[in-house]
Amino acid sequence: MAEEAVLGFLENNEEITDSGQFSTEHNLDHNAVVNVIKSLRGFQYIVAQDIKRESWVLTAEGKKYAAEGSPEVQLFLAVPAEGSISKDELQRNLAPSVFKIGCAQAGKNKWVEMGKQVSRKVQHVEDKVKNLLLQIQEGLELDKESLSSLKARKLIEQQTWNGYSVKKGPKYAPKRKTFATDLTVGNLKNWKELEFKEYNFNAKGQPVDAGHVHPLLKVRKQFKDIFCQMEFEEMPTNNFVESSFWNFDALFQPQQHPARDSHDTFFLKDPSTTRELPEDYVERVKQVHESGGYGSRGYNYEWKREEANKNLLRTHTTAVSSRMLYALAKEPFAPKKYFSIDRVFRNEAVDKTHLAEFHQIEGLVCDRGLTLGDLIGVLQEFFSRLGMSKLRFKPAYNPYTEPSMEIFSYHEGLGKWVEIGNSGMFRPEMLQPMGLPEDVRVIAWGLSLERPTMIMFGIDNIRDLFGHKVDLDLIKRNPICRIGIK
């Protein structure tokens, strides 16, 4: 019906100057007319120019005050003409929002005397706000000062109206032609009598439904490729549940360390303890904790087996490294380069930069005679493959590495140095109880997977990247992430 009206009108008239006015005059829904105009324009039956008009309309609050009066006038009328009324009684007689706004505005206008008792300072007032709102409803124009006042009180808002002016197009006809769209046997036989719809060879087809790789997995794959290019071997990280012994004690981390507290660690209720541990190794770890050895004085406390037996969700993948190094010590020594990328768990408050679970990237090199210079060299090579060539190192403390270093990289976008990871050399108190030769050293470093992923994909809230609130469209929109490799 709308299409017939538009084409029929143009047959005898040069132009539809305003689609809104046209819709009103022909008793048509404007949205239906707009849809018809868009369709006819696509087939070049018409030429359409956009029309945009901005106007002020009342908000829900503005409509209420236009009908009932402004809060300040409602409050003024609730105050007796003679005498006064208690503020508490006045508050009971008015809606909470009307009382609150009315007190502020009536006091500002010096209409009432506010105290424990409220009384009028003038006998008659004009409801200018209501009058202005009624003028807006009637479509009248207001001065800038009045509009600013109403806008500041959120009683009006700007509304944009979109429409079209329409003229005949190069392929105009008073009635839309019916084109053949299918190559049926009948259509092919009568092809001379038919007019076929043109093919749009530039049109895109329907998006193909398919699986999409999560941004974390894309970046994880890139990190894994870099480790493999540097001839590292991936460690098995399928044990999310770990014993306190492998997670803390084997790393020479004291049992009274704050990180072992329930506020920082998820301990399991069932099974609450581990079934078995390598007893000879446990005894050597106990001894180095209590009285030292290998050049160390130890921590000089009573080491408790029941603490080591407690099961927990691993707080770092270094627990996997401790298992791998212990296994390496039981064989004739051979240099190794290991890496892992997997989930770890911390009992932390969730905010835009922290989750209770996240991914840790860890790399380590085990060989004879390694030094701090080797660690710095490996770090520079590793991070240069991530496009981070400007590095700085700052001394730090870790219970199981000495020396230890925080790693900083210069962020060109932020124009400053930012921390990107932690590193160090595993202490002899950790390595030698395992049975590794005295001249064997292990250099290691670690960083999170979430932080570089958030930077690469422009995400500022970790909960938008990982967890039950993740936007699935984010996964579909983002292409494969490729880290520049030098």
VEXGU-43171 format. One record per residue (C-alpha): x, y, z; residue in one letter; residue number from 1. Coordinates in steps of 0.2 Angstrom, whole numbers, padded with zeros to 4 digits. Each point is the difference from the previous one (the first is absolute). Layout:
R     xx     yy     zz  res    n
R      X      Y      Z    A  NUM
...
This chain:
R     xx     yy     zz  res    n
R   0000   0000   0000    M    1
R   0014   0012   0004    A    2
R   0010  -0004  -0015    E    3
R  -0016   0003  -0011    E    4
R  -0002   0016   0008    A    5
R   0018   0006  -0003    V    6
R   0001  -0005  -0018    L    7
R  -0018   0006  -0004    G    8
R   0004   0017   0008    F    9
R   0016   0002  -0010    L   10
R  -0010  -0004  -0016    E   11
R  -0009   0016   0001    N   12
R   0012   0011   0011    N   13
R   0018   0005  -0002    E   14
R   0005  -0004   0018    E   15
R  -0005  -0006   0017    I   16
R   0008   0014   0011    T   17
R  -0002  -0008   0017    D   18
R  -0003  -0018   0003    S   19
R  -0007   0004   0017    G   20
R  -0013   0012  -0006    Q   21
R  -0004  -0012  -0015    F   22
R  -0003  -0014   0013    S   23
R  -0012   0011   0010    T   24
R  -0010   0006  -0015    E   25
R  -0002  -0018  -0007    H   26
R  -0003  -0008   0017    N   27
R   0015  -0011  -0001    L   28
R   0013  -0006   0013    D   29
R   0016   0010  -0003    H   30
R   0011  -0015   0004    N   31
R  -0009  -0010  -0014    A   32
R   0002   0015  -0012    V   33
R   0019   0001   0005    V   34
R   0002  -0019  -0004    N   35
R  -0008   0002  -0017    V   36
R   0011   0015  -0004    I   37
R   0016  -0010   0004    K   38
R  -0006  -0015  -0011    S   39
R  -0005   0011  -0015    L   40
R   0016   0010   0001    R   41
R   0010  -0016   0000    G   42
R  -0008  -0005  -0017    F   43
R   0002   0018  -0006    Q   44
R  -0019   0004  -0002    Y   45
R   0003   0015   0010    I   46
R   0013   0012   0006    V   47
R  -0001   0004   0019    A   48
R   0009   0013   0010    Q   49
R   0001  -0001   0019    D   50
R  -0009   0012   0011    I   51
R   0005   0002   0019    K   52
R  -0009   0011   0012    R   53
R   0004   0002   0018    E   54
R  -0013   0005   0013    S   55
R  -0002   0000   0019    W   56
R  -0012  -0012   0008    V   57
R  -0005  -0002   0019    L   58
R   0007  -0014   0010    T   59
R  -0011  -0011   0011    A   60
R   0004   0012   0014    E   61
R  -0004   0015  -0010    G   62
R  -0017  -0007  -0006    K   63
R  -0004  -0003   0018    K   64
R   0004   0018   0005    Y   65
R  -0009   0007  -0015    A   66
R  -0016  -0009   0006    A   67
R   0002   0002   0019    E   68
R   0011   0016   0002    G   69
R   0018   0002   0004    S   70
R   0006  -0007   0017    P   71
R   0004   0018   0007    E   72
R  -0018   0005  -0004    V   73
R  -0007  -0016   0007    Q   74
R   0010   0003   0016    L   75
R  -0005   0019   0001    F   76
R  -0019  -0005  -0002    L   77
R   0002  -0012   0014    A   78
R   0006   0014   0012    V   79
R  -0015   0009   0009    P   80
R  -0003   0018  -0007    A   81
R   0000   0005   0019    E   82
R   0011  -0007   0013    G   83
R   0012  -0014  -0002    S   84
R   0001  -0019  -0002    I   85
R   0013  -0012   0008    S   86
R   0013  -0006  -0012    K   87
R  -0003  -0018   0005    D   88
R  -0019   0002  -0004    E   89
R   0004   0008  -0016    L   90
R   0011  -0014  -0005    Q   91
R  -0014  -0013   0004    R   92
R  -0012   0010  -0011    N   93
R   0011  -0001  -0015    L   94
R   0008  -0013  -0011    A   95
R   0019  -0002   0005    P   96
R   0007   0006  -0017    S   97
R  -0012   0015   0000    V   98
R   0004   0005   0018    F   99
R   0019  -0001  -0003    K  100
R   0000   0009  -0016    I  101
R  -0013   0012   0006    G  102
R   0009   0005   0015    C  103
R   0016   0004  -0010    A  104
R  -0009   0010  -0014    Q  105
R  -0013   0009   0011    A  106
R   0014   0005   0012    G  107
R   0011   0006  -0014    K  108
R  -0015   0010  -0007    N  109
R  -0002   0008   0018    K  110
R  -0019  -0006   0000    W  111
R   0001  -0008   0017    V  112
R   0009   0001   0016    E  113
R   0008  -0017   0004    M  114
R   0003  -0006   0018    G  115
R  -0008  -0012   0012    K  116
R  -0016   0010  -0005    Q  117
R  -0003   0005  -0018    V  118
R  -0009   0016  -0005    S  119
R  -0004   0010  -0015    R  120
R   0011   0016  -0004    K  121
R  -0011   0005  -0015    V  122
R  -0019  -0003  -0002    Q  123
R  -0001  -0004  -0019    H  124
R   0012  -0008  -0012    V  125
R   0000  -0005  -0018    E  126
R   0004  -0017  -0006    D  127
R   0012   0005  -0014    K  128
R   0007  -0018  -0001    V  129
R  -0017  -0007  -0004    K  130
R  -0003   0013  -0013    N  131
R   0016  -0003  -0009    L  132
R  -0003  -0018   0000    L  133
R  -0018   0002  -0007    L  134
R   0008   0012  -0014    Q  135
R   0012  -0015  -0004    I  136
R  -0014  -0012  -0002    Q  137
R  -0009   0012  -0012    E  138
R   0015   0001  -0011    G  139
R   0005   0018   0004    L  140
R   0018   0007   0000    E  141
R   0008   0005   0016    L  142
R   0015   0012   0004    D  143
R   0017  -0008   0003    K  144
R  -0001   0004   0019    E  145
R  -0016  -0009   0002    S  146
R   0005  -0015  -0009    L  147
R   0016  -0001   0010    S  148
R  -0009   0001   0016    S  149
R  -0012  -0014  -0005    L  150
R   0014  -0010  -0007    K  151
R   0010   0002   0016    A  152
R  -0015  -0007   0010    R  153
R  -0001  -0015  -0012    K  154
R  -0018   0005  -0004    L  155
R   0003   0001  -0019    I  156
R   0010  -0010  -0012    E  157
R   0005   0003  -0018    Q  158
R  -0008  -0012  -0013    Q  159
R   0006  -0002  -0018    T  160
R  -0013  -0004  -0014    W  161
R   0006  -0008  -0016    N  162
R  -0010   0001  -0016    G  163
R   0002   0002  -0019    Y  164
R  -0004   0011  -0014    S  165
R  -0003  -0010  -0016    V  166
R   0000   0003  -0019    K  167
R  -0001  -0012  -0015    K  168
R   0015  -0011  -0003    G  169
R   0008  -0006  -0017    P  170
R  -0010  -0016   0000    K  171
R  -0017   0008   0006    Y  172
R  -0016  -0009  -0004    A  173
R  -0017   0003   0008    P  174
R   0000  -0018   0005    K  175
R   0015  -0012   0005    R  176
R   0004  -0012  -0013    K  177
R   0000  -0019   0004    T  178
R   0017  -0008  -0004    F  179
R   0003  -0018  -0003    A  180
R   0013  -0006   0013    T  181
R   0001  -0018  -0003    D  182
R   0007  -0010  -0015    L  183
R  -0014  -0012  -0001    T  184
R  -0003  -0011  -0016    V  185
R  -0016   0011  -0003    G  186
R   0010   0016   0002    N  187
R   0013  -0006  -0012    L  188
R  -0012  -0004  -0013    K  189
R  -0009   0017   0001    N  190
R   0016   0010   0003    W  191
R  -0004   0012  -0014    K  192
R  -0016   0005   0009    E  193
R   0007   0002   0017    L  194
R   0011   0013   0008    E  195
R   0012  -0008   0012    F  196
R   0006   0008   0016    K  197
R   0018   0006  -0001    E  198
R   0014  -0009   0010    Y  199
R   0010   0010   0012    N  200
R   0017  -0008  -0001    F  201
R   0007   0011   0013    N  202
R  -0013  -0005   0013    A  203
R   0007  -0010   0015    K  204
R  -0007  -0017   0004    G  205
R  -0008  -0005   0016    Q  206
R   0014  -0002   0014    P  207
R   0005  -0018   0002    V  208
R  -0004  -0007   0017    D  209
R   0016  -0007   0008    A  210
R   0010  -0001   0016    G  211
R   0011   0014   0005    H  212
R   0016   0000   0010    V  213
R   0000   0010   0016    H  214
R   0012   0014   0001    P  215
R   0009  -0008   0015    L  216
R   0003  -0016  -0011    L  217
R   0006   0010  -0015    K  218
R   0013   0009   0011    V  219
R   0005  -0016   0009    R  220
R   0003  -0008  -0017    K  221
R   0012   0014  -0005    Q  222
R   0009  -0002   0016    F  223
R   0002  -0018  -0002    K  224
R   0006   0002  -0018    D  225
R   0014   0011   0007    I  226
R   0005  -0012   0013    F  227
R   0001  -0014  -0013    C  228
R   0010   0011  -0011    Q  229
R   0012   0002   0014    M  230
R   0001  -0019   0002    E  231
R  -0010  -0001   0017    F  232
R  -0009  -0016   0005    E  233
R  -0018   0002   0007    E  234
R  -0003  -0006   0018    M  235
R  -0015  -0010   0004    P  236
R  -0012   0012   0010    T  237
R  -0016  -0011   0002    N  238
R   0001   0000   0019    N  239
R  -0010   0014   0006    F  240
R  -0001  -0007   0017    V  241
R   0017  -0001   0008    E  242
R   0008  -0004   0018    S  243
R   0007   0014   0010    S  244
R   0016  -0009   0000    F  245
R   0003   0002  -0019    W  246
R  -0008   0017  -0001    N  247
R   0009   0007   0015    F  248
R   0012  -0011   0010    D  249
R   0010  -0007  -0015    A  250
R   0003   0019  -0006    L  251
R   0008   0004   0017    F  252
R  -0015   0011   0005    Q  253
R  -0002   0000   0019    P  254
R  -0016  -0007   0008    Q  255
R  -0004   0016   0008    Q  256
R   0001   0010  -0016    H  257
R  -0016   0012  -0002    P  258
R  -0003  -0008  -0017    A  259
R  -0004  -0016   0008    R  260
R  -0014   0007   0010    D  261
R  -0018  -0004  -0004    S  262
R  -0003   0018  -0005    H  263
R   0012  -0003  -0015    D  264
R  -0002  -0018  -0004    T  265
R  -0015  -0012  -0004    F  266
R   0002  -0015   0011    F  267
R  -0010  -0016  -0004    L  268
R  -0012  -0008   0013    K  269
R  -0001  -0017  -0009    D  270
R   0012  -0007  -0002    P  271
R   0009   0012   0012    S  272
R   0017  -0009   0000    T  273
R   0011  -0008  -0013    T  274
R   0002  -0019   0000    R  275
R   0019  -0002  -0002    E  276
R   0016   0010  -0002    L  277
R   0018  -0005  -0004    P  278
R   0005  -0003   0018    E  279
R   0019   0001  -0002    D  280
R  -0002   0017  -0009    Y  281
R  -0013   0006   0013    V  282
R   0013  -0003   0013    E  283
R   0014   0010  -0009    R  284
R  -0013   0014  -0003    V  285
R  -0005   0000   0019    K  286
R   0019   0001   0005    Q  287
R   0004   0014  -0011    V  288
R  -0015   0010   0006    H  289
R   0004  -0004   0019    E  290
R   0019   0001   0000    S  291
R   0006   0005  -0017    G  292
R   0013  -0007  -0011    G  293
R   0009   0003  -0016    Y  294
R   0007   0016   0007    G  295
R  -0017   0006   0007    S  296
R  -0005   0001   0019    R  297
R  -0018  -0005  -0004    G  298
R  -0015   0008   0008    Y  299
R   0003  -0007   0018    N  300
R  -0018  -0005   0004    Y  301
R  -0009  -0017   0002    E  302
R  -0005  -0006  -0017    W  303
R  -0017  -0009   0001    K  304
R  -0004  -0015  -0011    R  305
R  -0019   0003   0002    E  306
R   0002   0017  -0008    E  307
R   0009  -0007  -0015    A  308
R  -0013  -0013  -0003    N  309
R  -0015   0012  -0002    K  310
R  -0008   0000  -0017    N  311
R  -0003   0017  -0009    L  312
R  -0004   0007  -0017    L  313
R   0018   0005  -0006    R  314
R   0004   0018   0002    T  315
R   0014   0000  -0014    H  316
R   0006  -0012  -0013    T  317
R   0017   0000   0008    T  318
R  -0007  -0015   0010    A  319
R   0001  -0009  -0017    V  320
R   0018   0006  -0002    S  321
R   0005  -0008   0017    S  322
R  -0007  -0017  -0005    R  323
R   0009   0001  -0017    M  324
R   0016   0005   0008    L  325
R  -0001  -0014   0013    Y  326
R  -0004  -0013  -0014    A  327
R   0015   0007  -0010    L  328
R   0012  -0002   0015    A  329
R  -0004  -0019   0001    K  330
R   0007  -0003  -0018    E  331
R   0018   0003  -0006    P  332
R   0000   0019  -0002    F  333
R  -0004   0008  -0017    A  334
R  -0003   0018  -0003    P  335
R  -0019   0005  -0002    K  336
R  -0010   0014  -0005    K  337
R  -0018   0000   0006    Y  338
R  -0016   0011  -0002    F  339
R  -0018  -0001   0006    S  340
R  -0016   0011  -0003    I  341
R  -0015  -0005   0011    D  342
R  -0012   0005   0014    R  343
R   0005   0004   0018    V  344
R  -0012   0006   0014    F  345
R   0002   0013   0013    R  346
R  -0013   0004   0014    N  347
R  -0001   0019  -0005    E  348
R  -0014   0013  -0001    A  349
R  -0006   0001  -0018    V  350
R   0001   0017  -0008    D  351
R   0004   0007  -0018    K  352
R   0018  -0006   0001    T  353
R  -0001  -0016   0011    H  354
R  -0009  -0016  -0001    L  355
R   0000  -0015   0012    A  356
R   0007  -0010  -0014    E  357
R   0012   0005  -0014    F  358
R   0013  -0007  -0012    H  359
R   0019   0000   0004    Q  360
R   0014  -0001  -0014    I  361
R   0016  -0008   0007    E  362
R   0017  -0004  -0008    G  363
R   0015  -0007   0007    L  364
R   0017  -0006  -0005    V  365
R   0010  -0013   0009    C  366
R   0019  -0002  -0004    D  367
R   0017   0000   0008    R  368
R   0008   0016   0005    G  369
R  -0014   0012  -0005    L  370
R   0002   0018   0006    T  371
R  -0011   0015   0002    L  372
R   0007   0006  -0017    G  373
R  -0007  -0015  -0008    D  374
R  -0017   0004   0008    L  375
R   0000   0018  -0007    I  376
R   0005  -0007  -0017    G  377
R  -0014  -0012  -0001    V  378
R  -0012   0013   0006    L  379
R   0005   0012  -0013    Q  380
R  -0001  -0013  -0014    E  381
R  -0017  -0006   0006    F  382
R  -0008   0017   0002    F  383
R   0007   0007  -0016    S  384
R  -0010  -0013  -0009    R  385
R  -0015   0008   0008    L  386
R   0005   0017  -0007    G  387
R   0007   0006   0017    M  388
R   0018   0004  -0003    S  389
R   0002   0014   0013    K  390
R   0002  -0009   0017    L  391
R   0005   0004   0017    R  392
R   0003  -0010   0016    F  393
R  -0003   0004   0018    K  394
R   0006  -0010   0015    P  395
R  -0014  -0009   0009    A  396
R  -0003  -0014   0013    Y  397
R  -0007  -0017  -0003    N  398
R   0001  -0014   0013    P  399
R   0006  -0013  -0013    Y  400
R   0011   0011  -0011    T  401
R   0016   0009   0004    E  402
R   0004   0012  -0008    P  403
R  -0017   0005  -0006    S  404
R  -0005   0014  -0012    M  405
R  -0016   0009  -0006    E  406
R  -0001   0002  -0019    I  407
R  -0005   0017  -0007    F  408
R  -0003   0005  -0018    S  409
R  -0002   0017  -0007    Y  410
R  -0019   0002  -0006    H  411
R   0000   0012  -0015    E  412
R  -0018   0003   0001    G  413
R   0000   0005   0018    L  414
R   0017   0008  -0001    G  415
R   0007  -0008   0016    K  416
R   0008  -0016   0006    W  417
R  -0012  -0013   0006    V  418
R   0002  -0017   0009    E  419
R  -0002  -0015  -0011    I  420
R   0007  -0014   0010    G  421
R   0011  -0008   0014    N  422
R   0015  -0010  -0001    S  423
R   0015  -0008   0010    G  424
R   0012  -0014   0003    M  425
R  -0007  -0015   0010    F  426
R   0009  -0001   0017    R  427
R   0012  -0014   0004    P  428
R  -0012  -0004   0015    E  429
R  -0013  -0004  -0013    M  430
R   0011  -0009  -0013    L  431
R   0012  -0011   0010    Q  432
R  -0012  -0009   0012    P  433
R  -0007  -0006  -0017    M  434
R   0016  -0009  -0004    G  435
R   0006   0012  -0014    L  436
R   0019   0002  -0002    P  437
R   0008   0014   0010    E  438
R   0005   0010  -0016    D  439
R  -0017  -0001  -0008    V  440
R  -0010   0016   0000    R  441
R  -0018   0004  -0005    V  442
R  -0005   0017  -0007    I  443
R  -0019   0004  -0001    A  444
R  -0013   0013  -0004    W  445
R  -0019   0002   0000    G  446
R  -0014   0012  -0005    L  447
R  -0018   0000  -0001    S  448
R  -0010  -0004  -0016    L  449
R  -0014   0011   0003    E  450
R   0009   0017   0001    R  451
R   0009  -0001  -0017    P  452
R  -0017  -0007  -0008    T  453
R  -0009   0015   0007    M  454
R   0013   0012  -0007    I  455
R  -0001  -0008  -0017    M  456
R  -0019  -0001  -0001    F  457
R  -0003   0017   0008    G  458
R  -0009  -0007   0015    I  459
R   0000   0010   0016    D  460
R  -0010  -0012   0012    N  461
R   0006  -0017   0002    I  462
R  -0018  -0006   0003    R  463
R  -0004   0004  -0018    D  464
R   0014  -0012  -0005    L  465
R  -0002  -0015   0011    F  466
R  -0014  -0007   0010    G  467
R  -0019  -0002  -0001    H  468
R  -0003   0019  -0005    K  469
R   0011  -0001  -0016    V  470
R  -0008   0007  -0016    D  471
R  -0001  -0014  -0013    L  472
R  -0001   0013  -0014    D  473
R   0017   0006   0006    L  474
R   0007  -0018  -0005    I  475
R  -0009   0001  -0017    K  476
R   0006   0018  -0004    R  477
R   0019  -0002   0004    N  478
R   0011  -0008  -0013    P  479
R   0015  -0011   0003    I  480
R   0013   0010   0011    C  481
R   0017  -0001  -0008    R  482
R   0015   0005   0011    I  483
R   0014   0008  -0010    G  484
R   0015  -0012   0000    I  485
R   0017   0006  -0004    K  486
